[in-house]
Amino acid sequence: MASIAEMAKEERQGCGGDSVDRALAKGIMRDGGFQNDLEYMDDNAEKLAGTQDKTTGSNKKQKQDREKEREREEQRQKQAAVRDYRVMDSILSHCTLCFKQSEQPDGSTLLTAPAHPIIALGNQVYLALPDREPMNDGHCIIAPIEHTAGSSLRCDDDVWDEIGNFMKSLIRMFAEKNQAVVFMETVIWTEPARARHCFLECIPMPVGKAQDAPAFFREAMVEAAEEWSQHRKVIDTLVRESGGGGFRNTMTAKMPYFHVWFNPKGGMAHVIENAEAFPEWFGREVVAGMLDLPPAVYRKPRRIRESQSQRRERAEEWKAQFAWDRFDWTKMLSQ
């Protein structure tokens, strides 16, 4: 039990027992709808005791803090979206393989072809000549019309069907010249901000040389592998008779790689573990070694500066040289 001195001290500090009574009295005076019955006083105990204002103030501040955080998060998302749009717009505007779309005054959309001699145009994929000095007369590329950054594994099935159609047409065409063809894809960067428009390089070579191609590429992949590689140095991607294998079932678009097809059923791949050190001309260098071509052909070939009419002329000459019209599968699309 408190002493008289302790009770006097509590009284002076305003924390004595009847301070609760004073708080209750103040609460009653503030409550215009006060009713002098026990049920009302029990239901409004916090309000009459003066604690509700503190709770309400605390809840109000928490709500304001949450609202401010929500606004900050929305602002961060908007800024991120603007950055992503600017990065993608810059990539598309500088991409040499993209078909550019532009709005016309009449509301229509104009589709401008890339600065490559276009050989054939499918619904989703096109065949073209390089915009740099080719390795040989038949050197060409297969690319999706829509911008696809990084790996061709990101392409839908209908896109891959058309890529396969171009492969088969080229194989038949070069076979009439007693040549085979290798198809190569080099994916060094997978991030959309750094990855380039995916494409396959198609390089013909004499049939006799092509028979040795798997051995040449296998040896090059083994030599290119890191000493402590976490992946197999050479990955077989051929489709199996049992139904297994295949490029699209074996490789992933999330990792850099080099892949070579010897036919549409697959070939072999190498996972790139050190993107900074891996040469983008790796596949061309292997082919150059097989065909006894100089380094200038595969390392940094000269860019061809030509007008639209010159590109059209170069494409027509290529088609005439290899009788492409006889093998062009895209003619079926207009029937």
C-alpha positions as CSV (number, residue, x, y, z in Angstrom):
1,M,0.0,0.0,0.0
2,A,1.4,3.4,-1.0
3,S,2.5,5.8,1.7
4,I,1.1,9.3,2.2
5,A,4.3,10.8,0.7
6,E,4.0,8.5,-2.4
7,M,0.4,9.4,-2.9
8,A,1.2,13.1,-2.6
9,K,4.0,12.7,-5.2
10,E,1.6,11.0,-7.6
11,E,-0.9,13.8,-7.1
12,R,1.8,16.5,-7.9
13,Q,2.8,14.6,-11.1
14,G,-0.8,14.2,-12.2
15,C,-0.5,10.3,-12.4
16,G,-2.5,9.5,-9.3
17,G,-5.6,7.3,-9.2
18,D,-8.0,10.2,-9.8
19,S,-6.1,11.2,-13.0
20,V,-8.1,8.5,-14.6
21,D,-11.2,10.1,-13.4
22,R,-10.2,13.4,-14.7
23,A,-9.4,11.9,-18.2
24,L,-12.9,10.2,-18.0
25,A,-14.5,13.5,-17.2
26,K,-12.8,15.2,-20.2
27,G,-13.9,12.4,-22.4
28,I,-17.5,12.9,-21.3
29,M,-17.3,16.6,-22.0
30,R,-16.0,16.0,-25.5
31,D,-18.7,13.4,-26.3
32,G,-21.7,15.3,-27.4
33,G,-23.8,12.1,-27.5
34,F,-22.9,10.9,-24.0
35,Q,-25.4,8.7,-22.3
36,N,-25.3,8.0,-18.6
37,D,-25.7,4.2,-18.7
38,L,-23.3,1.4,-18.2
39,E,-23.8,-0.2,-21.6
40,Y,-23.0,3.0,-23.5
41,M,-20.0,3.7,-21.3
42,D,-18.7,0.1,-21.8
43,D,-19.0,0.3,-25.6
44,N,-17.2,3.7,-25.7
45,A,-14.6,3.1,-23.0
46,E,-11.6,4.0,-25.2
47,K,-13.3,7.1,-26.6
48,L,-14.3,8.3,-23.1
49,A,-10.8,7.5,-21.7
50,G,-9.2,9.6,-24.3
51,T,-7.2,6.8,-25.9
52,Q,-9.1,6.7,-29.2
53,D,-7.6,9.9,-30.5
54,K,-4.1,8.5,-30.1
55,T,-5.1,5.2,-31.8
56,T,-6.8,7.1,-34.6
57,G,-3.8,9.4,-35.1
58,S,-1.5,6.4,-35.2
59,N,-3.7,4.6,-37.8
60,K,-3.9,7.7,-39.8
61,K,-0.2,8.1,-39.9
62,Q,0.3,4.4,-40.9
63,K,-2.2,4.9,-43.7
64,Q,-0.4,8.0,-44.9
65,D,2.9,6.2,-44.8
66,R,1.5,3.3,-46.8
67,E,0.0,5.7,-49.4
68,K,3.3,7.5,-49.8
69,E,5.2,4.1,-50.2
70,R,2.6,3.0,-52.8
71,E,3.1,6.3,-54.7
72,R,6.9,5.9,-54.6
73,E,6.6,2.3,-55.9
74,E,4.3,3.4,-58.7
75,Q,6.8,6.1,-59.6
76,R,9.7,3.6,-59.6
77,Q,7.7,1.3,-61.9
78,K,6.9,4.2,-64.3
79,Q,10.6,5.2,-64.4
80,A,11.7,1.6,-65.1
81,A,9.1,1.3,-67.9
82,V,10.4,4.5,-69.5
83,R,14.0,3.3,-69.2
84,D,13.1,-0.1,-70.8
85,Y,11.2,1.6,-73.6
86,R,14.1,3.9,-74.4
87,V,16.6,1.0,-74.4
88,M,14.4,-1.1,-76.6
89,D,13.7,1.9,-78.9
90,S,17.4,2.5,-79.3
91,I,18.1,-1.2,-80.0
92,L,15.4,-1.4,-82.6
93,S,16.5,1.8,-84.3
94,H,20.1,0.6,-84.6
95,C,19.3,-3.0,-85.5
96,T,20.5,-3.8,-89.0
97,L,18.3,-6.9,-89.3
98,C,15.0,-5.4,-88.3
99,F,12.2,-4.4,-90.6
100,K,11.4,-0.8,-89.6
101,Q,7.8,0.3,-89.1
102,S,6.8,3.9,-89.6
103,E,3.4,5.6,-89.4
104,Q,2.3,7.4,-92.6
105,P,0.2,10.6,-92.8
106,D,-2.8,8.6,-94.0
107,G,-2.6,6.4,-90.9
108,S,-1.1,3.4,-92.7
109,T,2.1,1.6,-91.6
110,L,5.1,1.5,-93.9
111,L,7.4,-1.5,-93.5
112,T,11.0,-0.8,-94.6
113,A,13.4,-3.7,-95.2
114,P,16.8,-3.9,-93.5
115,A,19.9,-2.8,-95.4
116,H,20.5,-6.4,-96.6
117,P,19.8,-7.8,-100.1
118,I,16.6,-9.7,-99.5
119,I,16.4,-13.1,-101.3
120,A,13.0,-14.3,-100.1
121,L,10.4,-13.3,-97.5
122,G,8.2,-15.7,-95.6
123,N,5.4,-14.8,-93.1
124,Q,7.8,-14.9,-90.1
125,V,11.3,-15.3,-91.5
126,Y,13.4,-14.0,-94.4
127,L,16.5,-15.1,-96.3
128,A,19.1,-12.4,-97.2
129,L,22.7,-11.8,-98.1
130,P,25.2,-10.4,-95.5
131,D,25.7,-6.7,-95.3
132,R,29.5,-7.4,-95.2
133,E,31.8,-9.2,-97.5
134,P,30.6,-12.8,-97.7
135,M,32.9,-15.7,-97.0
136,N,32.1,-17.2,-100.4
137,D,29.5,-16.8,-103.2
138,G,26.7,-18.7,-101.5
139,H,27.1,-17.2,-98.0
140,C,23.6,-16.0,-96.8
141,I,21.6,-15.6,-93.5
142,I,18.3,-16.6,-92.2
143,A,16.6,-14.2,-89.7
144,P,13.2,-13.7,-88.1
145,I,11.3,-10.7,-89.4
146,E,10.2,-9.6,-85.9
147,H,13.0,-8.5,-83.6
148,T,14.1,-11.5,-81.4
149,A,17.0,-10.6,-79.1
150,G,19.6,-13.3,-78.3
151,S,18.8,-16.9,-79.1
152,S,16.6,-18.3,-81.9
153,L,15.3,-20.6,-79.1
154,R,13.1,-17.7,-78.2
155,C,11.2,-18.0,-81.5
156,D,7.8,-19.6,-81.6
157,D,7.2,-22.9,-83.3
158,D,5.8,-21.3,-86.5
159,V,8.9,-19.2,-86.8
160,W,11.0,-22.3,-86.5
161,D,9.0,-24.1,-89.1
162,E,9.9,-21.4,-91.6
163,I,13.6,-21.5,-90.5
164,G,13.5,-25.2,-91.2
165,N,11.9,-24.6,-94.6
166,F,14.7,-22.2,-95.6
167,M,17.3,-24.8,-94.4
168,K,15.8,-27.5,-96.6
169,S,15.5,-25.3,-99.6
170,L,19.2,-24.2,-99.3
171,I,20.3,-27.8,-98.8
172,R,18.5,-28.9,-102.0
173,M,19.8,-25.9,-103.9
174,F,23.5,-26.3,-103.0
175,A,23.3,-30.0,-103.6
176,E,22.8,-29.3,-107.3
177,K,26.1,-27.5,-107.2
178,N,27.7,-30.5,-105.5
179,Q,27.9,-28.5,-102.3
180,A,26.7,-29.0,-98.7
181,V,25.9,-26.2,-96.3
182,V,26.5,-25.6,-92.6
183,F,24.2,-23.4,-90.5
184,M,25.7,-21.6,-87.5
185,E,24.3,-19.5,-84.7
186,T,26.5,-17.6,-82.2
187,V,24.8,-16.2,-79.0
188,I,27.3,-14.3,-76.9
189,W,24.9,-12.1,-75.0
190,T,21.4,-13.1,-73.7
191,E,20.3,-9.9,-72.0
192,P,17.9,-7.9,-74.2
193,A,19.9,-4.7,-73.7
194,R,23.0,-6.3,-75.2
195,A,21.8,-9.2,-77.3
196,R,21.6,-8.7,-81.1
197,H,18.8,-9.8,-83.4
198,C,19.2,-13.5,-83.8
199,F,20.1,-15.0,-87.1
200,L,21.7,-18.1,-88.7
201,E,24.7,-17.9,-91.0
202,C,24.5,-20.3,-93.9
203,I,27.8,-21.2,-95.6
204,P,28.2,-23.7,-98.4
205,M,31.3,-25.8,-99.1
206,P,32.3,-28.7,-101.3
207,V,30.7,-32.0,-100.3
208,G,34.1,-33.6,-99.6
209,K,35.0,-30.8,-97.2
210,A,31.6,-30.9,-95.5
211,Q,32.1,-34.6,-94.6
212,D,35.0,-33.4,-92.3
213,A,33.0,-30.5,-90.8
214,P,31.9,-32.4,-87.7
215,A,35.4,-33.3,-86.8
216,F,36.7,-29.8,-87.4
217,F,34.0,-28.2,-85.2
218,R,34.3,-30.8,-82.5
219,E,38.1,-30.1,-82.2
220,A,37.5,-26.4,-82.2
221,M,34.9,-26.6,-79.4
222,V,37.2,-28.7,-77.2
223,E,40.0,-26.2,-77.6
224,A,37.7,-23.3,-76.9
225,A,36.4,-24.8,-73.6
226,E,37.5,-23.4,-70.3
227,E,39.9,-25.6,-68.3
228,W,37.4,-26.1,-65.5
229,S,34.3,-26.0,-67.6
230,Q,31.0,-26.7,-65.8
231,H,29.4,-28.0,-69.0
232,R,30.2,-30.6,-71.6
233,K,32.7,-29.2,-74.1
234,V,30.6,-30.6,-77.0
235,I,26.9,-31.1,-76.8
236,D,25.2,-33.4,-79.3
237,T,21.9,-31.9,-80.6
238,L,21.0,-34.4,-83.3
239,V,17.4,-35.7,-83.2
240,R,17.2,-39.3,-82.2
241,E,15.2,-42.0,-83.9
242,S,13.7,-42.7,-80.5
243,G,12.3,-39.2,-80.5
244,G,14.8,-37.6,-78.1
245,G,17.4,-34.9,-78.7
246,G,17.2,-32.0,-81.0
247,F,18.4,-28.4,-80.8
248,R,15.3,-27.0,-79.2
249,N,15.0,-29.8,-76.6
250,T,18.7,-29.7,-75.7
251,M,19.8,-26.1,-75.5
252,T,18.4,-23.2,-73.5
253,A,18.0,-19.5,-74.4
254,K,19.2,-18.4,-71.0
255,M,22.8,-19.3,-71.7
256,P,25.3,-18.1,-74.4
257,Y,26.2,-20.8,-76.9
258,F,27.6,-21.6,-80.3
259,H,25.6,-24.1,-82.4
260,V,26.2,-25.6,-85.8
261,W,23.7,-27.6,-87.9
262,F,24.9,-30.1,-90.5
263,N,21.3,-30.7,-91.4
264,P,17.8,-29.6,-90.1
265,K,17.9,-32.4,-87.6
266,G,20.7,-30.8,-85.5
267,G,24.4,-30.9,-85.0
268,M,26.6,-29.9,-82.1
269,A,26.8,-27.0,-79.6
270,H,29.2,-25.4,-77.2
271,V,28.2,-23.4,-74.1
272,I,30.0,-20.1,-73.9
273,E,31.1,-19.7,-70.3
274,N,33.3,-16.6,-70.8
275,A,31.4,-14.2,-73.1
276,E,34.1,-11.5,-72.9
277,A,36.8,-13.9,-74.3
278,F,34.7,-15.9,-76.8
279,P,35.2,-14.6,-80.4
280,E,32.1,-13.8,-82.3
281,W,33.8,-15.1,-85.5
282,F,34.4,-18.6,-83.9
283,G,32.3,-20.5,-86.5
284,R,33.5,-18.5,-89.4
285,E,37.1,-19.2,-88.4
286,V,36.5,-22.9,-88.4
287,V,35.0,-22.8,-91.9
288,A,37.9,-20.5,-93.0
289,G,40.3,-23.1,-91.8
290,M,38.5,-25.9,-93.7
291,L,38.4,-23.8,-96.9
292,D,41.9,-22.2,-96.6
293,L,40.5,-18.7,-96.4
294,P,42.5,-15.7,-95.0
295,P,41.7,-14.2,-91.5
296,A,40.3,-11.0,-93.1
297,V,37.4,-13.1,-94.4
298,Y,36.1,-14.1,-91.0
299,R,37.5,-11.7,-88.4
300,K,36.3,-8.2,-89.5
301,P,34.9,-8.4,-93.0
302,R,34.3,-5.1,-94.8
303,R,30.9,-3.6,-94.6
304,I,29.3,-3.2,-98.0
305,R,28.0,0.3,-98.7
306,E,25.3,0.1,-101.3
307,S,22.1,1.8,-102.4
308,Q,18.7,0.1,-102.4
309,S,18.9,-0.6,-106.1
310,Q,22.4,-2.1,-105.7
311,R,21.1,-4.4,-102.9
312,R,18.3,-5.5,-105.2
313,E,20.8,-6.1,-108.0
314,R,23.1,-8.2,-105.8
315,A,20.1,-10.3,-104.6
316,E,19.0,-10.9,-108.2
317,E,22.5,-12.0,-109.2
318,W,22.7,-14.4,-106.3
319,K,19.3,-15.9,-107.2
320,A,20.3,-16.4,-110.8
321,Q,23.7,-17.9,-110.0
322,F,22.1,-20.6,-107.8
323,A,18.7,-20.9,-109.6
324,W,17.0,-20.0,-106.3
325,D,13.5,-19.7,-107.9
326,R,13.4,-23.4,-108.4
327,F,13.8,-24.1,-104.7
328,D,12.1,-21.1,-103.1
329,W,9.5,-22.5,-100.8
330,T,7.9,-19.1,-100.1
331,K,6.2,-19.2,-103.6
332,M,3.7,-21.6,-101.9
333,L,2.5,-18.7,-99.7
334,S,1.0,-16.8,-102.6
335,Q,-0.9,-19.8,-104.1
